Amino acid sequence: MREFELNLSMEELEKRTNKDYLMTKKMLKSDAPEYLNLQDGDKKALKHLVKAAYILEKINMQIDCHHNLEFKEYLEKEIKNGNKQAELTKILFDAQKGMNAIDTMSQKINLAKGITELPGKGVYPEDLSKEEFHSILFKMLSQGKIEEVKKILTQRSVVERNGDELVGIDYIDKFKEDFSKMSDEIDKAAEYSTNADFNEYLKLQAKALRQADPMLDAYADKKWATLQDTPLEFTITRENYEDEMTGTIVENKELSDILAKHGISPIPKDFLGGRVGIVNKEGTHALLAIKEYLPTLAKNMPYADEYEQNISKDEDAKQTMVDVDLVAVTGDVGAYRGGITLAENLPNDDKLSLTIGGGRRNVYHRQIRFVSDYKKLQERLDAILDKEQHKYYNNEADHWFTIGHENAHSLGPKKACETLGKYRNIIEENKADMGSLAFVDLLTELGMYTEEQRKQIIVTTITDNFLKSKPTMSQAHRVRTVMQNKYFAERGAYEIIDGKIHVNIEKVVPIAKEMLAEIIRIQIDGDFDKAEKYVLDNFVWTDNMELIGQKLQKISKTLNGRTESELAEKLLNE
């Protein structure tokens, strides 16, 4: 077994694992009524789905970092030997689901000395530089190895060295044994689950994990996106925010042009997450209120006549939505790295299912969005928000905004905008935020929100946009909030008066519409240089952001976070 040198001192570990610095999001417990009220067949199915999700976590650890599994094994051995430093390191490893991550202050956390996060994570060779990567692709293309290059640049392959060339191995082939075990568990769940629609999806998903065929994934995704009235939730999330190596190709115009001639679109690699939960019917019913308005929103998107979008302007929206009580979040979706996701809109635009008539599905995470400390929340408001506007701050309004954000992912250009490279995800997340805000007035006119709710969404969103510290460029979800803060400040959407935020409520939506139009224009044009200029011009950490950030740091000591999954752990051991 490989030996590692632990990177964080005991003092640092004791601090980061202290409850004041380590936030805990609690998933369902074994005595939760949501679980106890399930039919026996669904309880049995849930057990197998949880087991499948944790197998997926093992797979994702390997594509996240080459050394995750051997480091985990090392920590477990050291803990048995009484190593307290290893014990505390393991708490952080389990929380961030890997050796390398980022904390809430945007500081890099490396748990072992000498091993840092790479642009290609665990999906490219450790010693592969950007320059060598491009050079090898050039050489292979010049030798007519087009199919081999396609396999390297697909979103579902692990890339390895093959002599002086590279080879792309499909995830299913690379991790065949574990995917086969996952398939067995999913098939067993389908034997017990009480919902025929859900079972059909599970069988398609199990089949897709046994054979390296993207079309099988597409069939499973297409079925999953239709699920609306099922007792259980099971998702394999595939998102490509983490891979920074593939995106460098668009910065090399000569290479990009050659690839385009051969019809090859370099799509960043997918990282894999598992979500297991119980659908909350009351919460789901509330979510569906927006569905009838989606075609109207599609019609009102900027430059709507210049592109095709996922939501048709004239038909019922192919968009299902569920609110879910979480049993387990594993792998990519459960990794607490600076934050953890409140909801997801999948499949993403680069997925095959959308080309065969599939729709999309929004899943909202109830346990992640719950406020655990209202006293701390009030302290935050007292420190940063104009007292007169406290009445408009409503934590539930953050959920309403998130609903708008997730649905806005389905609006705008349908193409995946790979030509925007490393700025693609920042631009897309910015679009989703601005799409949510830009339509608040229209949805109020249409009757979805009351005037009071409208003000709550606007004030809550602007207030929550302020961060504790400046993020790194790799944090797409946080970079876009800094961009918005600068953009809104320059146009008068808010002011800092006596050290506190005052939101100019009537200015926010018109300014959001302006920013949305600029973002959509960039996505339509697909110009990397324009995207880069737009992001860099707006990604500026101002003195006012620092002022509010310092106040937030005093109130919240949190540096890391984790999930606690008591029911899932019980089911794993049955």
N, C-alpha and C positions, 0 to 999 in steps of 0.2 A: 504494500500500500504506500502511495506517495505521502510524504510528510509536507506539511505546510507551516509557514510562520504566520501566526495571527497578527493582524494589522492594528486592531484597536486595543488600547490599553485598558486595564481593569477599571480605571477611573472613568474613562470614556464609555465603556460598556455599561457600567453601573448607572451612569447618567441616562444613557439612551434607552435602557430597559426599565427605568423607573416609570411608574404609572403617570407621572406628570409630563414625561417626555415621549411616552409611547402610547398613542391612541389605540383603543381597541373597539372594533366594530363587531358586535355579537350577532351571529347568524342564529337560526332557530334552535331552540333547545329541545331535548327529547320529550319534555312534557308540554310542548307548545300545542295549544288547541288546534292550530292549523294542521299539525301532523296527526294528532290523536283523532281528528274528525275524518281523516282519509279512510276510504274503503280498504279492506285488508289487502286486496290485490295491488292497489297503488302504493301501500306501505312496502310491500315486497319489491315492487318495481323500483321504488326509490332507493332501496339498499343497493341494487345492482347499478343504478345510474351514478350513485356516489362513488362506487368502486371504479367505474369507468372514468369518472372525472379525475380521480387521483392517479390513475395510470397515465392519463394525458398530462398531468403535471410533471411526471417523471420525464416524459418525452420533451416537453417544452423546456425543462431545465437544461437539456442537452443542446437545444438549438439557441438557448440564451447565452450559455458560456460553456466552453469545452471542458471546464474543470468542476462544474457544479456538483456532479454526482460523486466524484472522488473526494471533493472537499466535504460534502455531507457525511460520507462514510468516515472520513478522518475525524470530524467533529464528534460523531457518535462513539468512535473508539476512545477519544480523549475524555469524553464525558464519563464513560464507564471507568476510566482510570482516575476519576475524581478531579479533572481539570475544570476549575470554575470559570476560567476565561473562555474555554470552549463552550461551556454551558450557556453563558450569556451571549456569545457569538451566534450560537445556534438559534436563539430567540430572534435575533435580527435576520438571520438567514431564512428562517421559516416565514418571517413577516414579509420580507421583500422577495422571497422565493428565488433566491440566487445570491451569488457572492458579491455582485456589483449592482449598485442602485444609486438613487439620488434621494436626499431627504427633503423635508418641507421648506428648508432654507436654500434649496437648490445646490447643496454641497454634495460632492460625490462621496459615496460610501463604498470602500473596498475592504472586504473582510479578511483578505489574505495579502501579505506583502508580495509585490512583484506581479500581481495579476489584476489588470485593470480592464475596464470595458472597452471593447474594440468596435470600430465602425461596422464590421461584419459580424459582430456578436459571435455566436457559435455556428453560424451557417456558412461561413467562409473560413479558409485556412487561417490560423493565427498569424502566420508570418507573411500574409499576402498584403502588399501595399496597394494603394489606389493605382499608382503608376504601373505596377506589374500586372495588376488585374486588367487594366485597359490594354496593355501591350499583348498579353496572352489572347485576349478576345480578337484584337487586330490580326494576330498571326493565324488563329484558327479560322477566321472568316476568309482570310486570303487563301487558305488551303481548301476552301469549300466545305468546311465542317459546320454547315448551317444548322443541321438538326442537333448537333452536340451543343452549339451555342444556345439554341432555344432552351435546351434542358437546363443549362446553367442559369439562364435569366428568367425562368418561370418562378412564380411566387411560392411554389410548393417543392422546392428542392434544397438539399444540402450540397454545398459545393466542396469538392475535395481535389487535391493534387493528383494528377495522373502523368507521371514523368514531368516533362516541361509544359504540360497542358493542364487544363482543369476539366473536371467532369461533374455534371449535376445529377444527383441521385434523388429520386422522388421520395418525399417523407415516408410514404407507405412502405417502400422497399427498404429504406434506411432503418426504420424502426419496426420491422415486420412483426416481430414476436410480440411487442407491446401493443401494437395496433390490433393484432389478432386477439389478444386477451380482452382488449376494450370491446371489440365486436361481440365476443362471447357474452360479456356482461350486458351489453345493450340488447342482444337477442333474448337473454333471459328476462330482462325488464319487459320486453314486448310480450312475453308469455303471460305475465302477471297483470300488467296495466289494464285498467278497465275501459280505456278510451280507444276506440278503433282507429280514429283519425291519428292520434298520437302514436299508436302502434305501427301504423303504416310508415310514418316518418322514421321511427326507430329502426325498422327493418331496412329502409333505404340507407340510413346512416351507417348501420352495421356493415352493410354490403360495401359502402364506399371506403370503409377502413380496411377492407381485405384485398383490394385491388387498386393499383396505381393508375386510376383512370379519372381525370378531372370531370368528365361528364357524369360520373356516379355521384361526385360531390354536388354537381349542379342539380341533379334530380332530388337529392336529399334537401338541399337548400331551398329548392322551389317548393317542396312539400312543407318544410318547416315554416316558411314565410306565410303559409295559409292558416296555420294553427291559431285559433282564436278562443275556442271554448274547451280547454283541456284542464284536467285537475293538476297535472304535473308540468314542469318546465325542464327541458334538458337542451343545452346548446353547446356546440363546439364553436367557439369564437375564433375567427381567423382574421387578424388585422395586422397591417404591416408598418406600424409607426416606429418600430425598433431598428430596422435595417437601414443603416446610413451608407453602406457600401454600394448597393445597386444604384441608388439615386445619384451617385457621382457621375454616372455615364452621360447624363444629359448636359453636364458641364463640358464634355468633350464633343465638340460639334462634329468633327470628322468621324468619330466612332458612331455617334448618334445617326448620322446620315447613312452610313453603311448599313447599320442595323435596320433602319427604316426601309432601305431598298429591298431588304430580304424579309420585310414584314414582321420584324421582331421588335416587340415593345418591352423594354426592360422594366419589369414590375418588382418592387421591393418584396422581400420574403415575408411570408406570413409567420406570425408567432401565435401559439395555440393556447386557448383557455377553455376551461370547462365551467359551466354554470348549471347548478341543480337547484330546483326550487318548487314551491307550491304556488299555483296561480291564485291570487287574491281577487275574488270576483267583484267585490265592492270597489276596490281601487281600479280594477280594469274597466268597469262601467264608466267611471269618471273620466278615464283617459280617452275613451272612444268619442267623447263629445266633439273633439276637434276634427274627426275623420270627415264629416260631411262638408267641412270648409276647405279641405285640401285642394280640390280642383279650382276653387276660387283663388286660393293663395298661388297656385301654379300659374294661373292666368295673370296675376299681378306681379309676378317676378320680373326684375329688370331684364330687358332685351329678350323677353319670352319667345318672340317669334324667330329668334336666331339659333335655337337649339332644341333638341329633344330632351325631355326630362322624365324621371321615373314616374311622377304623378301626371297623369293625363289631364289636360284642361277640360276635357269633355266627358270623361268616363268616371265610374266609381274608382276610388283610389285603391291600388293593390298594396294595401298597407294594413297589417294587423298590429295590435298593441296589447300588451299584457303587463299588469303590475304583479310583481312576484315577491313572495316571502322566500328569502334565500336559505337554503340548507348548506350549500357549499359553493365557493368560487375558487377555482384552482388555476394553476398556470398563469398565463398572461393576464387573464381577467381578474385574478385574485391577488396579483402582486401589488403590495402597497409600496409604491415608489414615488414619494412626493405627494401622492394622493391615490385615490381609487375611484373607479368610474361609477357614476350614479345611474347610468342607463346606456344602452347601445342600440343603434339602428344598423341592422345587418340584413343581407349581405352587402358588402361595400361594392362600389361601382366597378371594380376590376374583376368581380366574380362572374363566372360563366353562366350562372343561373339567370342573371338579368338579361342575357342574350337569348334565352329560350322561353321568354314570357313569364319569368318568375317575378314576384314582388318582393317587398321588404317587410321587416318585422321589428317593432320597437319593444324592448324588454326593459322595464324599470325596476330598480333594486331598492326595495323598501328598507331593508336593514341598513343600507349604506346612507340613505338620506335622513334617517331619524336623528334628531338633535339629542345628544346625550347629556348636555349640561346647559340648561337655560340661563343659569346664573352667569356663566362665562359669556354667553351670547349677549346678555344685557351689558356686561362690562365692556364688551367690544363696541356696542352701539354707543354707550356713554362716552367712549374715548374718541370715536371717529365720525359719528354722524350728528348733524344738526339736530338738537333736541326737538325742534318743531316737526321734524320729519320721522321721528321714531314711530309715530302712529301708522306710517306707511310701510314700515319694515315688517314683513311677514315671511317666516321660514317656508310656509307652504307656497308662497309666490316663487321661491327658488325652484320648486318642483314644477310649477306651471311654466316657468321659463325653460326648464329642461325639456318639457314636453314639446315646446316650440322649437327648441334647438334640434332635438332628434328628428322631428318631422321635416325641418328645413334641410337636413341631409338629403332628403328625397327630392328636394326642389333644386332648380338650377341645372347646369349642363350635366347630361347623363354620363358623358365620357369621364374617364378616371383622371385626366390631367397629369399623366406621368411626366409630360414634358416640363413640368414645373419643378421636378427633382426634389431636393430637400425642403423646398418651400411648399410643396403640394399639400401636406397635411395641415400646416399652419394656415394656409389660405382657406382650405376646406372647413376647418374648425371655426375660423373667423366668419366665414359665410353662414354657418349654422347659427352662430350667436346673433349675427346681424339680421338673419332671416327671422329669428324668434322675436327680436325687438321691433323690427320694421313693421310687423303685422299686428302689433298689439292694438293700435287704434282701429284698424279694420275689423279685427275680431271683436272689439268692444262694440263697434257699430252693428255687427252681425248678431250680437247677443250672446256671444260665448263668455265674455267677461263683463262684470259690472264696472262702472266708473271707478269705484273704490279699488277693485282688483287691478284695474289698469294702472293706477298710481302705485299700488303695492308692487307690481311686477317691475315697473320702471325704477323705483327707489331701491328696492331690494337688489336688483341686478347691478346697478351702478355701485352700490355699497359693497357688494360681494366681489366686485371686480378687482378690488385692491388686495395686493399680495404682501406677504411678510418680507420678501426679498426679490431681487431681480432673478428671473429664471435663466437657464441656459438655452441656447438656440435649439437644442434637441427636444425641449419640452413644448411640443406644439400647442397643447391645451393651455399652457401658461403664457407663452409668447404672445398669443393672440389677445389675452386680456391686457397686457401692457400696451400693445398697439391700439386697442380700443380706448384705453384710458388717455393716451396722448391725443388721439383723434378727437375724442369727446371734449377734452379740456380746451383744446385750441378753438373749438367751435361753440364753446359756452354751454355745453350740456350739464356741466357741474362746475362749482367753484370750491376752493378751500378757504373758508372764512374762520378766523380764530382757530386754525388747526383742525377744523372739522369739515366734512363733506356736506355741501348744500347742493341738492339736485335741482336743476331748472327743468322741472317735469315736462313742460310743453315743448322743450327743445330736443328732447332725447330721440323720439321716434323719427322726426325729419332727418336728423343727423345719421341715425342708423340706416335710413333709406339711402342716403348719400354713400355711405361706406359699403353697403351691400351692392350698389350699382358698380362701384369701382372694383370690388372683388369679382363679381360676375364677369366683368369685362376682361379681367386678367385670366379667368378660367376659360373663357371663350377663345381668347387669343392664344393661350397656351405658350406664352413667351417667357422663358426662364429669366431673362435679364429684367423684364418688367416686374416679374414676381419678386425677384431679389431686391430691386430698388424699392418696391412698395413695402416689403417687410422691413428692410433696414431703415427706411425713412421714418417708419412708425414705431419700430421697436426701440424706444428710447426711455430709459428709466429716469424720470424727472425728479426734481427736488421735492415736489409735492408727494410723489409716490414713495420716496424715501421717508418723508415725514410720517405718512400714515403707516408705512411698513414698520418703522421703529415702534410706533404705538402698538401695533398688532403683535410684535415680538414680545413686548412686556406682558401682554394679556395671555397669549398662548405660548407655552414653552414647548409644545409638541414638535418633535423632530422626526419621529418615525411613527408608523402605524402598523396594525396587524388585524387579521380577522380571527375570531374565535368561533369554532364550529362544533359545538358539543354534540348535537344530533348526528352530524356527519361522522364524527369519530366513533360514536356508538355503533352506527350502521356498518362502518368499515370493519369493526371487530366481531360482527355477528356471523 
